[in-house]
């Protein structure tokens, strides 16, 4: 089994994330004696301040934790739910079409994307609470300290944040993000310039309201959000603007604890979150690809991309057909991960047959991640998001609520259809890898339906090709989440010609680092090495001692 030959730093703990301010927050908590979960939570709270359209306390997420001291290995599910007032047919009459890239559904008036009717029950704070109760070492209030300070003193808009602010997804059927920033008076004051344009690189953002909200959560705990004064503000704003979210929805939400979904890949154990999170897609692709000698094909050659892309399409199609909220649709996991099915899929690829995948639904690309290892060997990976941000900032609170109703299919009778209390499939899949009982890798990525294909390629780059983590997350990627194979601009034109000669439509991205943004840490022989995708602004930081 190939493995990286070196480690970047001889340190006892490490954290990696896409935002430098958030990495600093997590690193300071590790240095103060916090657990990996403490550091991840401190990092995540800071992410919600400095990446306000990516994530925040109005959002949702999934976390995987391995703790050798307590013997616990769990997935914590803070994925949001449809408000109880939702019904399967409530938006059938305003359905227009699917978004052209598969990220949601276009409805008349954008009622599922912008404004109060787009909001699902936020789950991320309940996840944070459950994780801290099980694995925290430091006081809860200490974990919010860096985020409160960033909100109060201000932070400078970074290149990736400016890019998100300026994003216009009209070509896909979604609204420009400037509409989200301008949706409320608080949003305009925080994130727009005097001329009404989004703030740019270097502009300062100060958010005193968010500092006060986080301070209240630091003092009173998450109950203030789900049943106290913050909840009252959220519910009053919903009632005033025709929102679906109720006090009962907030009060009734609880994080769930699951056993991980695990598969073996070339002698190692890959551990991912079960449905409705996206680990099943990664697991199925690995089961199929284990039946190929990938290194014999050559890295990112036309032959290699063909095989891996077909596995991507098969798993993506199976997800669309079979995977939703297990409380509503029982997923056939045993069949999808069986030897017989994996071999049948591999035989289909060997025969040259192309799998049709006209479109894949998924969640927003605007997501974030953090991975951490502490000195005791606890390993944590978290992915969290606002989904498609709703633009709704309850007055005086400083935080934006998710717009995850955009993920639900407005057509009744489908795996992803709307229903009160239902969780939608999410591509988020914070992943760990083990050799025997020893963790050797933690990995996560933002990037919507691209998360699974990016996680897959980072895993293959390390486990098959022996790359270091930084090499693995920096290598050129490709994606097959539709019938088209999308390729990075660093994949040679000759490879594109080869794929086209095989009958594939190939779409070249103008970007050097597209298709999600994996970040992770390897732990070979307890030597820690982090890798941060260069398309974002973050890095990996170690702590010694």
DALIN-V319457 format. One record per helix or strand of 2 or more residues. SS is the DSSP state (H for helix, E for strand). FROM is the first residue (numbers start at 1). TO is the last residue. If there is no record, write none. Layout:
<<SS,FROM,TO> <SS,FROM,TO>>
This chain:
<<E,13,17> <H,20,31> <H,36,50> <E,60,67> <E,72,78> <H,92,94> <E,95,98> <E,105,107> <H,108,110> <H,116,118> <H,124,135> <H,140,153> <E,155,156> <H,159,165> <H,170,172> <H,177,181> <H,185,191> <E,204,205> <H,208,220> <H,223,227> <H,229,240> <H,247,252> <E,256,258> <E,261,265> <E,268,272> <H,279,289> <H,294,297> <H,302,322> <H,333,336> <H,339,350> <E,367,373> <E,379,385> <H,404,407> <E,431,435> <E,438,446> <H,448,463> <H,469,474> <E,478,479> <E,485,487> <H,493,501> <E,506,508> <E,517,522> <H,524,526> <E,528,532> <E,539,543>>
